[in-house]
Amino acid sequence: QQQQQQQQEAAPAKAAAPKEAAGGKGGDKRAAAPKTPPQVTDGELRAAIADLVEGGDLASLTKRGVRERLQARYPGVDLLERKDLVLAEIEAAVVRRMAR
């Protein structure tokens, strides 16, 4: 039983070995440069929100729908940190559109 357990523990190490030999992709993770999250300026967010509100049907437009489309436009960007800005801009864009 001990021998069988040792073989099972060694199996994952054997599976990882070909990756390292076939191009070095399984190597030292510390050598890889850390990825920086994508950045979006407040101005870019405002422009995107205005575009989404201008192109949307006011009868069916919701804040949630705009936020979801905005997140799809900027995947990887944490919009939760800028929730207040996003909500205020959605409201302002709707008011501007309705005033026309």
N, C-alpha and C positions, 0 to 999 in steps of 0.2 A: 504494500500500500504506500509506503514511504517513497519507493522508487517511482510509482505511478504519479504521485503528487509532485515529485521533482520534475518529471517529464512534462506535466501540465504547466508548471510554473515556467519552465524553459521555453515552451512553445511560443508565447507572445514575443519573446526576445528574438527567436529565429525568424518570425514573420516580419519584424521590423528591420532586420539586417539587409534584405534586398533593397529597400528604399535608400539606405545609406550608400550602398555600393553602386546603385544605378543613378548617379547624378548628385549625390550629397544632399538630397532633400530632407532626409531624416536626421540631419546633423544637429549641431549646437543651436538651440533656439535663441541664445543670448546674442548671437552674431547678427540676427535679423534686426533691421531698423524698425522701431515701433511705428505703427500706422497712426497717423493723425486723423481724427475724425473730420469729415468734410465741413467746411465753414460756409455759412451763408450770412451776408450782411443784413442789417435791418432794412436797408433800402431795397435789397433783392427780395426780401420777404414781402415788403409793402407792394412792390411792383407785381409780384406773383399773385398776391391776394386780390389786388385791383383787377388783374387779368381774369382770375377765376370768377370774381363777382360780375364783371362786365360780360363775360361769356355765358353766365348761368341764367337760368329761368328764375326770376324773383319769386314766383309762386311756389317753387319747390326747393329753393335754395335754403340750406340750413348751415349753421355754424359748424356743426359736426361734419357735414359733407365737404365744406370748404377746407376744414382742417385735414380731413382724410386725403383729399386731392393734393393739398399742399405737402403732406407727408410723402405721398407717392412721387411728387415732383422732386423732392429732396430726400431720397432714401439715405439712411445713415446719419441724418442730422437730428439731434435731439431737440425737437420743437417744444417739448414740455417745459424746458428751461425758459422759453420765451412766450409762454401761454398768454400772459397779460397783453403783450404787444400784439400777438396774433388775433386775439379776440377783439381788442380795441380797433385794430385795422379792418377786420371784417365788418364791424358795425359802421365804421366811418365810410368804407367803400359802398356799403348798401345805402347809407344816407345820401352819399354823393350821387349814386345812380338814381335813386328815387326823386331827387331834386331836379333832374333833367326833364 
